[in-house]
Amino acid sequence: MRIDLHTHSTASDGTDRPADLVRLARETGLDVIALTDHDTTGGWREAAEALPDGLTLVRGAEISCIDDDGISLHMLGYLFDPEEPEFARARELVRTDRVRRARAMVERCVALGAPITWERVVEIAGDGAVGRPHVATALVEAGVIDDLAEAFTPDWLKDGGRAFVAKYEIAAVEAVRMIRAAGGVAVFAHPGASKRGRTVSDATIESLAAHGLGGIEVDHFDHDDDTRAHLRDLARGLDLPTTGSSDYHGSRKILALGLHTTAPDAYEAIMDQAHGVAPLTG
């Protein structure tokens, strides 16, 4: 059984439509896929309607969070009720602020001499939640940089970079609480991804576990072997299941579907914690 619990579509910053994503997942040989677009459930319906025979869809979202030390992090929420009022309002606030933030980053890029426009960034984002990858794509199109990776450097959009603008983020403990209150389960996404910036301490993960964290994503492209071993030991001590996933974004990142997968027993341990919505099987 091949299980990938972290993917993105055009509902946020992926390049595959939700329908194309689930079809590709089945063609790739996956048995289970989670759709976890940033701060939105906008791709759920399309993915469900296109679900091919034999594929199970876990509906979720990747929530933008911040810890008490001011470190940004991502929380994967699975199988929560999308209409639960408190969590729905929180996600809407994050999405609304994404527009302000992206527009401000475009303005900073222009001030630095980049010939890009807000209108073009909106076109690139389409129906998705606009964010840094769309600004990065505009920079590549304009010939300012050679590839998307170059955008995420101090010269441009990396945290603290010349064109970086901070965004509204939900307190991590609150995100865990709201996901659980909406019937879902919270899994900490790539907690050791030091290439992206500062990472949280073990004490923060322990605190999140005490507040209801349901798992830790361990096998991820941004984790080296030592980081994975450490996180696995930490999860074992906290009695938390560990996951593996691709963090697939289509052509925007060089990460293939199923690059890393989740063990069936860990998958069942996570699904057993949820009571918001059920997985869907084609």
Backbone as JSON, one array per atom type, in Angstrom:
{
  "sequence": "MRIDLHTHSTASDGTDRPADLVRLARETGLDVIALTDHDTTGGWREAAEALPDGLTLVRGAEISCIDDDGISLHMLGYLFDPEEPEFARARELVRTDRVRRARAMVERCVALGAPITWERVVEIAGDGAVGRPHVATALVEAGVIDDLAEAFTPDWLKDGGRAFVAKYEIAAVEAVRMIRAAGGVAVFAHPGASKRGRTVSDATIESLAAHGLGGIEVDHFDHDDDTRAHLRDLARGLDLPTTGSSDYHGSRKILALGLHTTAPDAYEAIMDQAHGVAPLTG",
  "N": [[0.85, -1.19, 0.0], [0.71, 2.12, -1.0], [1.16, 5.32, 0.21], [0.69, 8.73, 0.17], [0.81, 11.6, 1.91], [0.84, 14.4, 1.57], [0.3, 16.83, -0.57], [-0.04, 19.27, -3.24], [-2.21, 21.39, -5.16], [-3.57, 23.35, -7.93], [-5.29, 24.79, -6.4], [-3.86, 26.01, -4.47], [-0.58, 26.51, -4.46], [0.31, 24.63, -6.3], [0.82, 23.1, -9.57], [-0.81, 21.35, -10.91], [-4.19, 20.7, -11.66], [-6.75, 19.82, -9.24], [-8.25, 17.57, -10.13], [-6.58, 16.48, -12.08], [-4.43, 15.85, -10.5], [-5.31, 13.75, -8.78], [-5.79, 11.78, -10.67], [-3.22, 11.43, -11.72], [-1.97, 10.5, -9.44], [-3.08, 7.94, -9.14], [-2.19, 6.77, -11.52], [0.48, 6.78, -10.98], [0.69, 4.8, -9.17], [-0.13, 5.07, -6.55], [-2.04, 4.38, -3.61], [-3.32, 5.82, -1.67], [-3.92, 9.27, -1.29], [-3.32, 12.47, 0.07], [-4.82, 15.59, -0.21], [-3.54, 18.65, 0.35], [-3.69, 21.58, 0.26], [-2.46, 24.96, 0.68], [-3.86, 26.45, 3.41], [-6.48, 26.24, 2.49], [-9.53, 24.66, 1.42], [-10.27, 24.55, -1.12], [-9.84, 22.83, -3.32], [-11.04, 20.43, -2.79], [-13.62, 19.47, -3.69], [-13.4, 19.18, -6.52], [-11.33, 17.3, -6.69], [-12.53, 15.11, -5.4], [-14.69, 14.57, -7.1], [-13.38, 13.66, -9.35], [-12.14, 11.37, -8.58], [-10.35, 8.47, -9.14], [-11.02, 4.92, -9.69], [-10.11, 2.8, -7.03], [-8.41, 4.54, -5.69], [-7.83, 6.26, -2.66], [-8.88, 9.25, -1.18], [-7.67, 11.58, 1.05], [-8.88, 14.27, 2.58], [-7.55, 17.47, 3.24], [-5.54, 20.18, 4.58], [-2.78, 22.46, 4.49], [-1.68, 24.32, 7.06], [-0.78, 27.64, 7.81], [1.36, 28.6, 10.34], [2.66, 29.89, 13.49], [5.17, 29.81, 16.04], [5.75, 30.28, 19.61], [8.2, 31.49, 19.67], [8.36, 32.99, 17.44], [8.82, 31.6, 15.09], [8.07, 30.49, 11.91], [5.92, 27.89, 10.83], [4.42, 24.87, 9.47], [1.31, 23.23, 9.6], [-0.21, 20.22, 9.02], [-3.51, 19.55, 8.46], [-5.88, 17.05, 8.69], [-8.91, 15.66, 7.45], [-10.78, 17.32, 8.73], [-13.83, 19.06, 9.58], [-14.89, 21.16, 7.11], [-16.66, 23.23, 7.43], [-16.82, 23.96, 10.04], [-17.2, 26.65, 12.2], [-15.22, 28.35, 13.63], [-12.63, 27.49, 12.85], [-12.91, 27.74, 10.1], [-13.16, 30.52, 9.83], [-10.62, 31.31, 10.7], [-8.94, 30.21, 8.72], [-9.84, 31.68, 6.52], [-8.99, 34.26, 7.21], [-6.22, 33.94, 7.08], [-5.95, 33.38, 4.32], [-6.93, 35.76, 3.16], [-5.0, 37.56, 4.02], [-2.86, 36.64, 2.57], [-3.11, 37.8, 0.05], [-2.63, 40.55, 0.52], [0.01, 40.33, 1.4], [1.39, 39.13, -0.8], [1.05, 41.09, -2.75], [2.47, 43.2, -1.61], [5.04, 42.1, -1.67], [5.47, 41.97, -4.42], [5.56, 44.71, -4.97], [7.91, 45.37, -3.61], [9.75, 43.88, -5.08], [9.58, 45.2, -7.55], [10.53, 47.7, -6.79], [13.14, 46.99, -6.44], [13.98, 46.76, -8.97], [12.88, 44.77, -10.58], [11.04, 43.84, -13.42], [8.15, 43.17, -13.04], [4.6, 42.59, -12.61], [1.7, 43.1, -10.54], [-0.69, 42.29, -11.66], [0.11, 40.24, -13.43], [1.09, 38.33, -11.64], [-1.26, 37.62, -10.33], [-2.58, 36.44, -12.48], [-0.94, 34.19, -12.86], [-1.36, 32.83, -10.47], [-4.03, 32.16, -10.74], [-6.95, 30.46, -9.82], [-5.93, 29.76, -7.44], [-4.57, 30.05, -4.04], [-2.84, 32.9, -3.67], [0.71, 33.32, -3.51], [4.2, 33.21, -2.44], [5.44, 31.39, -4.37], [4.15, 32.09, -6.76], [4.89, 34.73, -7.19], [7.59, 34.24, -7.48], [7.58, 32.74, -9.85], [6.81, 34.73, -11.65], [9.09, 36.33, -11.55], [10.95, 34.62, -12.75], [9.83, 34.38, -15.32], [10.15, 37.0, -16.19], [12.82, 37.11, -16.59], [14.49, 37.86, -14.59], [15.63, 36.15, -12.76], [17.1, 32.84, -12.95], [15.84, 30.44, -12.21], [13.25, 28.96, -10.1], [14.29, 28.34, -7.59], [16.24, 30.25, -7.17], [14.79, 32.43, -6.5], [14.14, 32.07, -3.88], [16.09, 33.09, -2.07], [18.25, 35.21, -0.04], [18.45, 37.5, -1.63], [15.98, 37.89, -2.73], [13.07, 36.47, -2.06], [13.32, 34.85, 0.18], [12.79, 34.12, 3.69], [13.22, 37.02, 5.51], [14.57, 38.15, 3.41], [15.36, 40.59, 0.77], [12.99, 41.27, -0.56], [11.09, 40.11, 0.98], [8.03, 39.75, 2.79], [6.33, 39.58, 5.79], [3.68, 37.34, 6.87], [0.29, 36.92, 8.05], [-0.13, 34.54, 10.56], [-1.39, 31.63, 12.18], [-1.3, 30.95, 15.65], [0.59, 28.17, 16.6], [-0.21, 26.27, 18.57], [-2.88, 26.97, 18.79], [-3.74, 26.34, 16.2], [-3.52, 23.53, 16.21], [-5.42, 23.0, 18.21], [-7.79, 24.01, 16.98], [-8.0, 22.45, 14.66], [-8.42, 19.93, 15.79], [-10.8, 20.47, 17.17], [-12.48, 20.76, 15.05], [-12.83, 18.21, 14.29], [-10.67, 17.03, 13.09], [-7.27, 15.83, 12.5], [-4.02, 16.78, 13.5], [-0.89, 17.08, 11.99], [2.5, 17.67, 12.21], [4.16, 19.38, 9.75], [7.14, 18.77, 7.95], [9.12, 19.45, 10.18], [11.86, 19.74, 10.59], [13.01, 21.2, 8.54], [15.49, 22.8, 7.82], [16.63, 24.17, 5.71], [14.81, 26.0, 4.91], [14.74, 27.98, 6.77], [14.7, 29.1, 10.2], [14.15, 26.47, 12.55], [11.89, 24.74, 14.77], [12.25, 24.02, 18.3], [12.85, 20.93, 20.12], [11.4, 21.11, 22.43], [9.23, 22.69, 21.71], [7.87, 20.97, 19.97], [7.23, 18.97, 21.79], [5.51, 20.41, 23.44], [3.42, 20.94, 21.62], [2.56, 18.34, 21.21], [1.53, 17.79, 23.72], [-0.68, 19.36, 23.59], [-2.3, 18.11, 21.79], [-1.26, 17.36, 19.28], [-1.17, 15.19, 16.48], [0.68, 13.7, 15.02], [3.89, 13.42, 13.31], [5.55, 14.61, 10.48], [8.09, 12.94, 9.01], [9.7, 11.61, 7.01], [10.78, 13.36, 4.5], [11.64, 15.45, 1.76], [13.19, 17.66, 2.54], [14.49, 16.88, 4.83], [17.42, 15.6, 6.2], [19.27, 12.5, 6.72], [20.12, 12.37, 9.42], [18.4, 14.18, 10.65], [15.93, 12.96, 10.22], [16.26, 10.61, 11.71], [16.49, 11.67, 14.28], [13.97, 12.96, 14.6], [12.31, 10.75, 14.41], [13.0, 9.33, 16.69], [12.19, 11.2, 18.6], [9.43, 11.32, 18.11], [8.76, 8.69, 18.77], [9.21, 8.69, 21.51], [7.17, 10.38, 22.26], [4.99, 8.98, 21.63], [3.82, 9.24, 19.07], [2.58, 8.83, 15.75], [4.54, 8.58, 12.72], [4.97, 10.16, 9.55], [5.48, 9.93, 5.95], [6.02, 11.73, 2.96], [5.5, 13.38, -0.24], [5.24, 16.15, -0.64], [4.32, 17.24, -2.98], [4.23, 19.5, -5.74], [3.66, 19.64, -8.41], [4.96, 20.87, -11.48], [6.31, 22.92, -10.32], [8.11, 22.26, -8.36], [10.83, 19.95, -7.9], [9.81, 17.42, -7.07], [8.63, 14.25, -6.99], [5.43, 12.63, -7.08], [4.75, 10.4, -4.44], [7.38, 10.28, -3.66], [8.28, 10.07, -1.03], [6.71, 7.96, 1.36], [3.97, 6.94, 3.55], [3.77, 4.59, 6.17], [1.41, 1.89, 6.32], [0.4, 1.26, 8.94], [0.93, 3.58, 10.4], [-0.62, 5.38, 8.97], [-3.21, 4.38, 9.52], [-3.26, 4.85, 12.27], [-3.32, 7.6, 12.34], [-5.68, 8.22, 10.89], [-7.55, 7.09, 12.59], [-7.81, 8.94, 14.57], [-9.41, 10.96, 13.64], [-12.61, 12.56, 13.12], [-14.09, 14.25, 11.6], [-14.58, 14.59, 8.65], [-14.81, 11.81, 6.39], [-12.34, 9.65, 4.82], [-12.35, 9.36, 1.24], [-13.09, 6.91, -1.17], [-12.45, 5.86, -4.47]],
  "CA": [[0.0, 0.0, 0.0], [1.53, 3.33, -1.12], [0.37, 6.39, 0.81], [1.35, 10.04, 0.13], [-0.09, 12.43, 2.72], [1.14, 15.84, 1.5], [0.38, 17.27, -1.96], [-0.65, 20.58, -3.53], [-2.82, 21.55, -6.48], [-3.77, 24.74, -8.32], [-6.07, 25.48, -5.38], [-2.89, 26.88, -3.78], [0.6, 26.84, -5.27], [0.69, 23.56, -7.2], [0.58, 23.37, -10.99], [-1.8, 20.4, -11.41], [-5.55, 20.84, -11.14], [-7.06, 18.71, -8.33], [-8.68, 16.38, -10.88], [-5.39, 15.89, -12.71], [-3.57, 15.34, -9.44], [-5.75, 12.43, -8.32], [-5.58, 10.83, -11.77], [-1.78, 11.15, -11.77], [-1.64, 9.69, -8.27], [-3.42, 6.54, -9.43], [-1.29, 6.31, -12.57], [1.8, 6.61, -10.35], [0.65, 3.61, -8.33], [-0.51, 5.36, -5.18], [-3.32, 3.86, -3.12], [-3.91, 6.88, -0.86], [-3.3, 10.58, -1.45], [-3.94, 13.58, 0.79], [-4.75, 16.91, -0.85], [-3.27, 19.53, 1.49], [-3.34, 22.91, -0.23], [-2.18, 25.93, 1.74], [-4.9, 27.24, 4.07], [-7.73, 26.21, 1.73], [-10.16, 23.4, 1.02], [-10.85, 24.87, -2.42], [-9.68, 21.77, -4.31], [-11.63, 19.18, -2.32], [-14.74, 18.97, -4.49], [-12.93, 18.73, -7.82], [-10.58, 16.06, -6.5], [-13.47, 14.05, -5.06], [-15.5, 14.23, -8.27], [-12.54, 13.0, -10.35], [-11.41, 10.3, -7.91], [-10.37, 7.23, -9.93], [-11.24, 3.67, -8.97], [-8.98, 2.23, -6.31], [-7.63, 5.56, -4.98], [-8.47, 6.89, -1.5], [-8.56, 10.66, -1.01], [-7.74, 12.16, 2.38], [-9.02, 15.72, 2.41], [-6.84, 18.2, 4.28], [-4.97, 21.49, 4.25], [-1.54, 22.79, 5.19], [-2.03, 25.57, 7.73], [0.34, 28.52, 8.14], [1.38, 28.79, 11.79], [3.85, 30.49, 14.09], [5.29, 29.36, 17.43], [5.94, 31.36, 20.58], [9.49, 32.13, 19.42], [8.29, 33.71, 16.17], [9.27, 30.75, 13.99], [6.98, 30.03, 11.05], [5.85, 26.45, 10.62], [3.23, 24.41, 8.77], [0.59, 22.15, 10.26], [-1.11, 19.49, 8.14], [-4.76, 19.17, 9.09], [-6.55, 16.03, 7.9], [-10.26, 15.18, 7.7], [-11.56, 18.23, 9.56], [-15.07, 19.56, 9.0], [-14.54, 22.46, 6.53], [-17.66, 24.24, 7.77], [-16.75, 24.32, 11.46], [-17.07, 28.11, 12.06], [-14.01, 29.0, 14.14], [-11.48, 27.14, 12.0], [-13.17, 28.31, 8.78], [-12.82, 31.95, 9.91], [-9.17, 31.43, 10.82], [-8.36, 29.96, 7.39], [-10.19, 32.81, 5.66], [-8.12, 35.37, 7.58], [-4.89, 33.66, 6.51], [-6.02, 33.52, 2.86], [-7.07, 37.18, 2.85], [-3.72, 38.22, 4.24], [-1.94, 36.21, 1.52], [-3.2, 38.77, -1.04], [-1.88, 41.74, 0.96], [1.43, 40.01, 1.47], [1.94, 38.93, -2.13], [1.09, 42.39, -3.43], [3.57, 43.96, -1.02], [6.3, 41.53, -2.18], [5.61, 42.45, -5.8], [5.99, 46.11, -4.9], [9.32, 45.4, -3.21], [10.52, 43.4, -6.23], [9.6, 46.29, -8.53], [11.44, 48.72, -6.25], [14.5, 46.47, -6.61], [14.3, 46.76, -10.39], [12.3, 43.64, -11.31], [9.92, 44.28, -14.27], [6.99, 42.29, -12.88], [3.39, 43.3, -12.24], [0.74, 42.4, -9.7], [-1.66, 41.67, -12.54], [0.66, 38.99, -13.94], [1.15, 37.38, -10.53], [-2.63, 37.14, -10.14], [-2.85, 35.51, -13.58], [-0.2, 32.96, -12.6], [-2.02, 32.14, -9.35], [-5.33, 31.65, -11.17], [-7.91, 30.3, -8.74], [-5.22, 29.31, -6.24], [-4.22, 31.02, -3.0], [-1.62, 33.54, -4.16], [1.8, 33.27, -2.55], [5.57, 33.43, -2.95], [5.78, 30.69, -5.61], [3.62, 32.8, -7.93], [5.8, 35.86, -7.4], [8.84, 33.66, -7.99], [7.35, 32.4, -11.26], [6.84, 35.99, -12.4], [10.5, 36.74, -11.64], [11.59, 33.78, -13.76], [9.27, 34.78, -16.62], [10.7, 38.3, -16.57], [14.25, 36.98, -16.83], [15.25, 38.44, -13.47], [16.37, 35.03, -12.19], [17.12, 31.7, -13.86], [14.91, 29.39, -11.8], [12.48, 29.27, -8.91], [15.12, 28.23, -6.39], [16.97, 31.5, -7.0], [13.88, 33.41, -5.88], [14.07, 31.85, -2.44], [17.39, 33.45, -1.51], [18.16, 36.53, 0.61], [18.32, 38.58, -2.6], [14.59, 38.08, -3.15], [11.88, 36.15, -1.29], [13.56, 34.04, 1.38], [12.48, 34.79, 4.95], [14.2, 38.05, 5.82], [15.19, 38.65, 2.19], [15.11, 41.99, 0.39], [11.59, 41.46, -0.98], [10.22, 39.32, 1.85], [7.03, 40.41, 3.63], [5.74, 38.61, 6.72], [2.26, 37.09, 6.7], [-0.47, 36.53, 9.23], [-0.07, 33.11, 10.82], [-2.11, 31.19, 13.37], [-0.46, 30.35, 16.69], [0.63, 26.72, 16.34], [-1.05, 25.56, 19.55], [-4.28, 27.25, 18.41], [-4.04, 25.57, 15.0], [-3.76, 22.15, 16.65], [-6.7, 22.97, 18.92], [-8.91, 24.21, 16.06], [-8.11, 21.26, 13.79], [-9.04, 18.88, 16.59], [-12.18, 20.85, 17.47], [-13.24, 20.55, 13.81], [-12.88, 16.78, 14.04], [-9.52, 16.58, 12.32], [-6.03, 15.44, 13.18], [-2.93, 17.68, 13.13], [0.44, 16.48, 11.83], [3.5, 18.72, 12.01], [4.81, 19.22, 8.45], [8.6, 19.0, 7.81], [9.58, 20.3, 11.28], [13.31, 19.92, 10.59], [13.42, 21.72, 7.23], [16.35, 23.95, 8.15], [16.94, 24.92, 4.49], [13.78, 27.02, 4.75], [14.88, 28.99, 7.8], [14.79, 28.58, 11.56], [13.25, 25.37, 12.89], [11.47, 24.77, 16.16], [12.97, 23.16, 19.24], [12.15, 19.73, 20.59], [10.45, 21.53, 23.47], [8.02, 23.15, 21.03], [7.15, 19.78, 19.49], [6.69, 18.33, 22.98], [4.36, 21.21, 23.86], [2.34, 20.7, 20.67], [2.05, 17.0, 21.5], [0.72, 17.89, 24.93], [-1.92, 20.06, 23.24], [-3.11, 17.32, 20.88], [-0.65, 17.02, 18.0], [-1.47, 13.79, 16.19], [1.73, 13.0, 14.29], [5.02, 14.22, 12.81], [6.05, 14.25, 9.16], [9.52, 12.68, 9.19], [10.35, 11.33, 5.73], [10.49, 14.51, 3.64], [12.8, 15.85, 0.95], [14.0, 18.67, 3.24], [15.09, 16.29, 6.03], [18.52, 14.66, 5.94], [19.15, 11.25, 7.48], [20.24, 12.62, 10.86], [17.16, 14.84, 11.09], [14.87, 11.94, 10.24], [16.49, 9.72, 12.85], [16.17, 12.42, 15.5], [12.53, 13.16, 14.68], [11.69, 9.46, 14.66], [13.2, 9.04, 18.12], [11.34, 12.12, 19.35], [8.04, 10.86, 17.95], [8.59, 7.45, 19.52], [9.1, 9.06, 22.92], [5.9, 11.07, 22.47], [3.96, 8.05, 21.19], [3.16, 9.84, 17.91], [2.92, 8.2, 14.47], [5.34, 9.39, 11.8], [4.54, 10.05, 8.16], [6.38, 10.28, 4.86], [5.22, 12.29, 1.87], [6.28, 14.02, -1.3], [5.07, 17.6, -0.72], [4.26, 17.44, -4.44], [3.7, 20.77, -6.23], [3.65, 19.64, -9.86], [6.21, 21.29, -12.14], [6.92, 24.02, -9.59], [9.21, 21.7, -7.56], [11.32, 18.69, -8.48], [9.43, 16.39, -6.12], [7.67, 13.37, -7.62], [4.43, 11.99, -6.24], [5.23, 9.16, -3.85], [8.82, 10.32, -3.37], [8.3, 9.42, 0.28], [5.37, 7.45, 1.67], [3.63, 6.67, 4.94], [3.49, 3.18, 6.45], [-0.02, 1.66, 6.56], [0.01, 1.31, 10.35], [0.93, 4.99, 10.79], [-1.8, 5.95, 8.33], [-4.38, 3.98, 10.29], [-3.21, 5.51, 13.57], [-3.72, 8.99, 12.13], [-7.08, 8.25, 10.5], [-8.37, 6.71, 13.74], [-7.99, 10.11, 15.44], [-10.27, 11.96, 12.99], [-14.05, 12.3, 13.08], [-14.74, 15.36, 10.93], [-15.06, 13.99, 7.41], [-14.18, 10.51, 6.18], [-11.63, 9.47, 3.55], [-13.2, 8.95, 0.11], [-12.45, 5.92, -2.04], [-13.06, 5.77, -5.78]],
  "C": [[0.89, 1.24, 0.0], [0.67, 4.54, -0.77], [1.19, 7.67, 0.82], [0.42, 11.05, 0.77], [0.21, 13.93, 2.67], [1.33, 16.23, 0.04], [-0.37, 18.59, -2.13], [-1.16, 20.62, -4.96], [-2.9, 23.04, -6.82], [-4.69, 25.49, -7.36], [-5.17, 26.32, -4.47], [-1.72, 27.13, -4.71], [1.14, 25.65, -6.07], [0.37, 23.92, -8.64], [-0.42, 22.41, -11.62], [-3.18, 20.71, -10.82], [-5.85, 19.66, -10.22], [-7.46, 17.43, -9.06], [-7.49, 15.69, -11.53], [-4.48, 15.26, -11.67], [-4.01, 13.95, -8.99], [-5.59, 11.39, -9.42], [-4.11, 10.44, -11.86], [-1.37, 10.26, -10.6], [-1.93, 8.22, -8.53], [-2.5, 5.97, -10.49], [0.1, 6.04, -12.02], [1.85, 5.38, -9.46], [0.35, 3.86, -6.88], [-1.88, 4.76, -4.86], [-4.08, 4.91, -2.32], [-3.16, 8.17, -1.14], [-4.06, 11.58, -0.59], [-3.74, 14.85, -0.01], [-4.67, 17.95, 0.26], [-2.82, 20.91, 0.99], [-3.21, 23.89, 0.93], [-3.44, 26.69, 2.17], [-6.25, 27.22, 3.35], [-8.21, 24.79, 1.49], [-10.73, 23.53, -0.39], [-10.75, 23.77, -3.47], [-10.4, 20.48, -3.95], [-12.67, 18.62, -3.28], [-14.26, 18.42, -5.82], [-12.17, 17.41, -7.71], [-11.52, 14.89, -6.22], [-14.27, 13.61, -6.28], [-14.7, 13.48, -9.33], [-11.83, 11.78, -9.8], [-11.49, 9.0, -8.71], [-10.59, 6.0, -9.05], [-9.96, 3.23, -8.27], [-8.12, 3.23, -5.55], [-8.46, 6.13, -3.84], [-7.96, 8.31, -1.36], [-8.75, 11.06, 0.44], [-7.78, 13.67, 2.2], [-8.36, 16.46, 3.56], [-6.41, 19.57, 3.82], [-3.67, 21.65, 5.03], [-1.69, 24.21, 5.74], [-0.77, 26.34, 8.12], [0.28, 28.89, 9.62], [2.65, 29.52, 12.23], [3.93, 30.03, 15.54], [5.59, 30.55, 18.33], [7.26, 32.1, 20.39], [9.51, 32.88, 18.09], [8.76, 32.92, 14.97], [8.06, 30.25, 13.21], [7.06, 28.52, 10.88], [4.54, 26.11, 9.93], [2.63, 23.21, 9.49], [-0.36, 21.51, 9.25], [-2.35, 19.09, 8.93], [-5.5, 18.21, 8.18], [-7.98, 15.81, 8.39], [-11.05, 16.03, 8.69], [-12.84, 18.64, 8.81], [-14.8, 20.96, 8.43], [-15.5, 23.58, 6.9], [-17.69, 24.59, 9.25], [-16.38, 25.8, 11.55], [-15.75, 28.72, 12.49], [-12.82, 28.73, 13.22], [-11.67, 27.7, 10.59], [-12.81, 29.81, 8.76], [-11.32, 32.15, 9.96], [-8.5, 31.21, 9.46], [-8.64, 31.11, 6.43], [-9.29, 34.01, 5.96], [-6.72, 35.17, 7.01], [-4.91, 33.87, 5.0], [-6.12, 34.98, 2.44], [-5.74, 37.9, 2.99], [-2.69, 37.81, 3.2], [-1.95, 37.23, 0.36], [-2.42, 40.03, -0.69], [-0.39, 41.49, 0.91], [2.05, 39.88, 0.09], [2.06, 40.25, -2.88], [2.25, 43.24, -2.91], [4.92, 43.42, -1.5], [6.54, 41.92, -3.64], [6.12, 43.88, -5.81], [7.46, 46.22, -4.52], [10.22, 44.92, -4.35], [10.66, 44.5, -7.29], [10.57, 47.38, -8.08], [12.9, 48.3, -6.39], [14.88, 46.33, -8.08], [13.71, 45.63, -11.2], [11.08, 44.1, -12.11], [8.73, 43.31, -14.21], [5.8, 43.14, -12.45], [2.51, 42.45, -11.35], [-0.27, 41.66, -10.56], [-1.17, 40.32, -13.07], [0.75, 37.94, -12.84], [-0.23, 36.79, -10.26], [-3.0, 36.15, -11.24], [-2.17, 34.17, -13.35], [-0.89, 32.15, -11.5], [-3.35, 31.54, -9.78], [-6.32, 31.61, -10.02], [-7.25, 29.91, -7.42], [-4.98, 30.44, -5.25], [-2.86, 31.62, -3.34], [-0.54, 33.54, -3.08], [3.15, 33.46, -3.21], [5.89, 32.65, -4.22], [5.27, 31.4, -6.87], [4.44, 34.04, -8.23], [7.12, 35.37, -7.98], [8.71, 33.3, -9.47], [7.39, 33.64, -12.13], [8.27, 36.49, -12.57], [11.25, 35.92, -12.69], [11.12, 34.18, -15.15], [9.89, 36.07, -17.12], [12.19, 38.27, -16.81], [15.11, 37.57, -15.73], [16.14, 37.38, -12.83], [16.24, 33.84, -13.13], [16.12, 30.62, -13.5], [14.25, 29.76, -10.49], [13.32, 29.24, -7.64], [15.85, 29.54, -6.1], [16.1, 32.58, -6.37], [13.89, 33.29, -4.37], [15.47, 31.95, -1.82], [17.25, 34.81, -0.84], [18.03, 37.69, -0.37], [16.87, 38.9, -2.93], [13.6, 37.68, -2.06], [12.1, 35.28, -0.06], [13.19, 34.82, 2.63], [13.59, 35.77, 5.31], [14.89, 38.64, 4.61], [14.74, 40.05, 1.82], [13.66, 42.26, 0.03], [10.61, 40.7, -0.11], [9.27, 40.22, 2.63], [6.4, 39.33, 4.51], [4.25, 38.48, 6.48], [1.6, 36.81, 8.04], [-0.41, 35.01, 9.36], [-0.78, 32.79, 12.13], [-1.11, 30.64, 14.39], [-0.55, 28.83, 16.58], [-0.25, 25.93, 17.3], [-2.52, 25.76, 19.22], [-4.67, 26.46, 17.16], [-4.34, 24.12, 15.35], [-5.13, 22.05, 17.32], [-7.88, 23.08, 17.94], [-9.1, 23.03, 15.12], [-8.81, 20.15, 14.54], [-10.51, 19.2, 16.87], [-13.08, 20.68, 16.25], [-13.27, 19.08, 13.41], [-11.71, 16.22, 13.28], [-8.35, 16.14, 13.17], [-4.91, 16.29, 12.62], [-1.61, 16.93, 13.09], [1.42, 17.6, 11.48], [4.25, 18.45, 10.7], [6.28, 19.61, 8.52], [9.19, 19.88, 8.92], [11.08, 20.56, 11.3], [13.85, 20.48, 9.29], [14.26, 22.98, 7.39], [16.75, 24.76, 6.92], [15.98, 26.09, 4.32], [13.92, 28.16, 5.75], [14.98, 28.33, 9.17], [13.77, 27.46, 11.78], [12.99, 25.37, 14.39], [12.3, 23.8, 17.0], [12.16, 21.91, 19.55], [11.1, 20.09, 21.63], [9.14, 22.02, 22.85], [7.2, 21.97, 20.55], [6.52, 19.05, 20.67], [5.46, 19.08, 23.48], [3.16, 20.99, 22.93], [1.72, 19.32, 20.9], [1.15, 17.03, 22.73], [-0.62, 18.56, 24.66], [-2.71, 19.34, 22.15], [-2.54, 17.05, 19.51], [-0.81, 15.53, 17.73], [-0.41, 13.03, 15.44], [2.8, 13.98, 13.83], [5.42, 13.7, 11.44], [7.58, 14.13, 9.24], [10.23, 12.5, 7.85], [9.91, 12.36, 4.7], [11.78, 14.92, 2.95], [13.74, 16.79, 1.7], [14.63, 18.16, 4.53], [16.24, 15.37, 5.63], [18.38, 13.46, 6.88], [19.21, 11.48, 8.98], [18.97, 13.25, 11.41], [16.03, 13.83, 11.19], [15.04, 11.02, 11.45], [16.12, 10.41, 14.16], [14.67, 12.58, 15.67], [11.8, 11.85, 14.96], [11.83, 9.07, 16.14], [12.3, 9.92, 18.98], [9.88, 11.68, 19.3], [7.78, 9.59, 18.76], [8.42, 7.75, 21.02], [7.78, 9.74, 23.26], [4.71, 10.21, 22.07], [3.13, 8.64, 20.04], [3.53, 9.07, 16.64], [3.72, 9.15, 13.59], [4.89, 9.13, 10.37], [5.69, 10.34, 7.21], [5.54, 10.76, 3.7], [6.1, 13.07, 0.91], [6.3, 15.54, -1.22], [5.03, 18.03, -2.19], [3.61, 18.77, -4.79], [3.58, 20.8, -7.76], [4.99, 20.09, -10.41], [6.92, 22.4, -11.38], [8.08, 23.55, -8.71], [9.59, 20.35, -8.14], [11.03, 17.52, -7.54], [8.34, 15.53, -6.73], [6.65, 12.86, -6.62], [4.97, 10.65, -5.71], [6.71, 9.12, -3.58], [9.1, 9.73, -2.0], [6.87, 9.01, 0.6], [5.23, 7.15, 3.15], [3.3, 5.19, 5.11], [2.01, 3.01, 6.75], [-0.43, 1.76, 8.02], [-0.01, 2.75, 10.87], [-0.28, 5.7, 10.21], [-3.05, 5.62, 9.14], [-4.42, 4.68, 11.65], [-3.65, 6.97, 13.46], [-5.21, 9.07, 11.8], [-8.0, 7.94, 11.68], [-8.64, 7.9, 14.67], [-9.03, 11.09, 14.91], [-11.74, 11.55, 13.02], [-14.8, 13.46, 12.41], [-15.4, 14.92, 9.64], [-14.28, 12.69, 7.21], [-13.34, 10.51, 4.92], [-12.62, 9.0, 2.49], [-12.44, 7.97, -0.76], [-13.21, 5.8, -3.35], [-13.44, 4.33, -6.12]]
}
